[in-house]
Amino acid sequence: MLRDILHTLRPACLVLVALSLITGLAYPALVTGLAQALFPHQAGGSLIVDKGQVAGSRLIGQQFAGPGKFWGRPSATSPQPYNAGASGGSNLGPTNPAQLQNVAERAEALRQAHGDGLVPPELVTASASGLDPHISPAAALYQAGRVARERGLDESAVRQLIAQRAEGRQLGLLGEARVNVLLINRDLEGLALDSLAAKAQNAAKP
């Protein structure tokens, strides 16, 4: 009886060990090595590094609440917004009183900052992941006047920046046009410096 049991368990244990080594070690090591060799930036998390410091990732949104910056989608992650360790949504339905109150409060805050007008829905509703790094070009254009005013820039220059930063559908078919909030906020810093330099140059002219 014991011999029969051992005869049955031995090949099963060997298969378990072999598959564990293949699928648990060899395959992940191969895929990781190929990814780092062929796509090092993406394999490293699509990080944006500025002067040796990580400014963020192209794939994970951040909270931009200060003046002179584009604002991204609300995030319902806890204990703080855009917490990559707790990705998820609020799970509140569209008729839930708490959800309706949240949307109303966000819309009112946006109107106070941008004036009356149609508020883009994505700026008052959180994404399912809570980490969405993008907004639509329409949502960016909605904020262009405020951003230009708070930075002392010409609004047409900000609108042109939005057009330059807008990304089309992937492969021309997947998803929608979008603007990465982190990247365009970084672009604004350069635009502001260029504007200051131009003003200083004009002031220096006789």
Secondary structure as UniProt FT lines:
FT   HELIX           2..21
FT   HELIX           22..26
FT   HELIX           27..38
FT   HELIX           40..43
FT   TURN            44..45
FT   STRAND          47..50
FT   TURN            51..52
FT   STRAND          53..57
FT   TURN            58..59
FT   TURN            67..68
FT   TURN            81..82
FT   HELIX           84..86
FT   TURN            94..95
FT   HELIX           97..114
FT   HELIX           121..123
FT   STRAND          134..135
FT   HELIX           137..151
FT   HELIX           155..165
FT   TURN            171..173
FT   STRAND          178..180
FT   HELIX           181..204
//
